Amino acid sequence: MSTFFITRNELEKSILEKDSYFLYRVYEYDEEKDKGKILKIKGELTKICTTPVNYKVILK
């Protein structure tokens, strides 16, 4: 499976609502057949989100 990105907001929401939070990822999608595989992850995403990759830039 490949790497994918989520937002800080998604990560924070998964922490706040860990008992009811689900992330669904569709991958290996075939447009012609309209089929793909689905990965369902329940709860906090902190276990799998270990590398911050986004930075806020403020120009003055």
N, CA, C and O of each residue as an XYZ file, in Angstrom:
240
protein
N       0.840     -1.174      0.000
C       0.000      0.000      0.000
C       0.887      1.240      0.000
O       1.994      1.206      0.538
N       0.424      2.313     -0.586
C       1.235      3.515     -0.727
C       0.993      4.511      0.408
O       0.052      4.388      1.192
N       1.872      5.488      0.457
C       1.755      6.579      1.418
C       0.593      7.477      1.023
O       0.319      7.662     -0.163
N      -0.088      8.034      2.015
C      -1.103      9.042      1.738
C      -1.039     10.101      2.823
O      -0.388      9.903      3.849
N      -1.705     11.213      2.606
C      -1.613     12.353      3.507
C      -2.963     12.660      4.130
O      -4.007     12.461      3.508
N      -2.934     13.147      5.359
C      -4.137     13.657      6.012
C      -3.806     15.047      6.553
O      -2.636     15.408      6.681
N      -4.824     15.807      6.863
C      -4.610     17.145      7.406
C      -4.451     17.086      8.919
O      -4.801     16.094      9.560
N      -3.917     18.164      9.474
C      -3.810     18.276     10.933
C      -5.207     18.198     11.556
O      -5.388     17.606     12.620
N      -6.187     18.800     10.884
C      -7.562     18.773     11.376
C      -8.086     17.339     11.465
O      -8.740     16.978     12.443
N      -7.807     16.533     10.462
C      -8.231     15.126     10.492
C      -7.565     14.374     11.636
O      -8.202     13.568     12.313
N      -6.288     14.640     11.846
C      -5.565     13.993     12.936
C      -6.147     14.400     14.289
O      -6.375     13.548     15.148
N      -6.387     15.695     14.481
C      -6.943     16.179     15.747
C      -8.345     15.638     15.991
O      -8.693     15.284     17.118
N      -9.144     15.574     14.942
C     -10.509     15.030     15.064
C     -10.456     13.563     15.472
O     -11.277     13.113     16.271
N      -9.505     12.818     14.933
C      -9.386     11.397     15.281
C      -9.016     11.214     16.752
O      -9.374     10.207     17.363
N      -8.305     12.178     17.315
C      -7.936     12.122     18.731
C      -9.139     12.475     19.601
O      -9.431     11.787     20.579
N      -9.833     13.555     19.237
C     -10.980     14.022     20.025
C     -12.152     13.047     20.006
O     -12.862     12.899     21.000
N     -12.349     12.386     18.873
C     -13.505     11.503     18.717
C     -13.068     10.069     18.438
O     -13.640      9.386     17.588
N     -12.049      9.624     19.163
C     -11.425      8.330     18.878
C     -12.382      7.150     18.927
O     -12.172      6.161     18.224
N     -13.421      7.230     19.737
C     -14.359      6.106     19.843
C     -15.313      6.004     18.658
O     -15.883      4.944     18.401
N     -15.483      7.113     17.936
C     -16.419      7.093     16.811
C     -15.781      7.511     15.487
O     -16.482      7.658     14.486
N     -14.475      7.701     15.470
C     -13.786      8.177     14.271
C     -13.373      7.013     13.372
O     -12.799      6.025     13.832
N     -13.678      7.151     12.086
C     -13.261      6.173     11.078
C     -12.659      6.915      9.899
O     -13.184      7.945      9.476
N     -11.575      6.404      9.371
C     -10.993      6.904      8.140
C     -11.127      5.784      7.111
O     -10.704      4.653      7.349
N     -11.718      6.113      5.972
C     -11.862      5.144      4.887
C     -10.939      5.568      3.757
O     -10.988      6.714      3.310
N     -10.112      4.667      3.300
C      -9.203      4.950      2.187
C      -9.503      3.994      1.042
O      -9.487      2.774      1.204
N      -9.776      4.574     -0.112
C     -10.009      3.780     -1.319
C      -8.702      3.763     -2.107
O      -8.101      4.811     -2.344
N      -8.271      2.585     -2.507
C      -7.026      2.461     -3.258
C      -7.180      1.375     -4.316
O      -8.130      0.592     -4.292
N      -6.233      1.344     -5.237
C      -6.277      0.422     -6.383
C      -7.632      0.509     -7.094
O      -8.236     -0.502     -7.452
N      -8.083      1.748     -7.283
C      -9.387      1.975     -7.918
C      -9.276      1.836     -9.431
O      -8.381      2.410    -10.052
N     -10.183      1.076    -10.012
C     -10.249      0.859    -11.459
C     -11.489      1.584    -11.979
O     -12.615      1.154    -11.727
N     -11.283      2.680    -12.702
C     -12.406      3.474    -13.202
C     -13.292      2.689    -14.161
O     -14.515      2.828    -14.124
N     -12.699      1.874    -15.009
C     -13.484      1.112    -15.982
C     -14.428      0.131    -15.303
O     -15.575     -0.027    -15.720
N     -13.947     -0.521    -14.264
C     -14.768     -1.502    -13.545
C     -15.523     -0.882    -12.372
O     -16.382     -1.524    -11.767
N     -15.194      0.373    -12.058
C     -15.792      1.077    -10.920
C     -15.643      0.266     -9.635
O     -16.583      0.116     -8.854
N     -14.422     -0.254     -9.442
C     -14.130     -1.072     -8.264
C     -12.777     -0.689     -7.695
O     -11.882     -0.241     -8.411
N     -12.652     -0.874     -6.406
C     -11.392     -0.622     -5.730
C     -11.372     -1.341     -4.399
O     -12.333     -2.011     -4.022
N     -10.277     -1.194     -3.698
C     -10.153     -1.783     -2.370
C     -10.350     -0.678     -1.335
O     -10.032      0.483     -1.589
N     -10.875     -1.046     -0.175
C     -11.129     -0.075      0.885
C     -10.404     -0.501      2.151
O     -10.475     -1.656      2.571
N      -9.710      0.452      2.745
C      -9.069      0.253      4.039
C      -9.834      1.098      5.045
O     -10.024      2.294      4.824
N     -10.271      0.505      6.135
C     -11.026      1.204      7.178
C     -10.171      1.221      8.442
O      -9.779      0.173      8.955
N      -9.889      2.430      8.937
C      -9.077      2.591     10.139
C      -9.941      3.256     11.199
O     -10.521      4.315     10.956
N     -10.031      2.637     12.379
C     -10.861      3.161     13.466
C      -9.987      3.790     14.541
O      -8.925      3.270     14.883
N     -10.452      4.918     15.069
C      -9.811      5.535     16.221
C      -8.720      6.528     15.883
O      -8.639      7.045     14.768
N      -7.878      6.781     16.881
C      -6.797      7.756     16.740
C      -5.829      7.380     15.626
O      -5.416      6.227     15.499
N      -5.482      8.368     14.831
C      -4.535      8.142     13.740
C      -3.095      8.381     14.173
O      -2.176      8.247     13.365
N      -2.888      8.733     15.433
C      -1.533      9.022     15.916
C      -0.617      7.812     15.826
O       0.602      7.964     15.744
N      -1.177      6.630     15.840
C      -0.364      5.411     15.765
C       0.284      5.233     14.393
O       1.343      4.617     14.268
N      -0.363      5.776     13.377
C       0.154      5.608     12.014
C       0.681      6.904     11.408
O       1.341      6.870     10.370
N       0.405      8.036     12.031
C       0.878      9.338     11.541
C       2.081      9.751     12.365
O       1.935     10.329     13.443
N       3.246      9.462     11.869
C       4.458      9.690     12.654
C       5.369     10.768     12.086
O       6.324     11.174     12.747
N       5.093     11.239     10.873
C       5.988     12.203     10.246
C       5.225     13.454      9.814
O       4.464     13.396      8.849
N       5.409     14.591     10.508
C       4.757     15.820     10.047
C       5.417     16.299      8.755
O       6.643     16.332      8.657
N       4.606     16.668      7.770
C       5.174     17.073      6.481
C       4.692     18.441      6.013
O       5.159     18.926      4.983
N       3.786     19.067      6.724
C       3.273     20.373      6.328
C       3.777     21.447      7.277
O       3.899     21.221      8.481
N       4.065     22.612      6.726
C       4.541     23.734      7.523
C       3.801     24.985      7.097
O       3.519     25.182      5.915
N       3.491     25.822      8.061
C       2.803     27.076      7.779
C       3.849     28.146      7.471
O       4.827     28.300      8.203
N       3.633     28.876      6.389
C       4.551     29.941      5.990
C       3.814     31.270      6.094
O       2.723     31.427      5.546
N       4.411     32.221      6.797
C       3.824     33.553      6.909
C       4.805     34.548      6.302
O       5.920     34.714      6.796
N       4.383     35.203      5.232
C       5.221     36.207      4.576
C       4.882     37.576      5.137
O       3.711     37.922      5.291
N       5.906     38.346      5.441
C       5.682     39.693      6.008
C       6.105     40.753      5.031
O       5.994     41.943      5.325
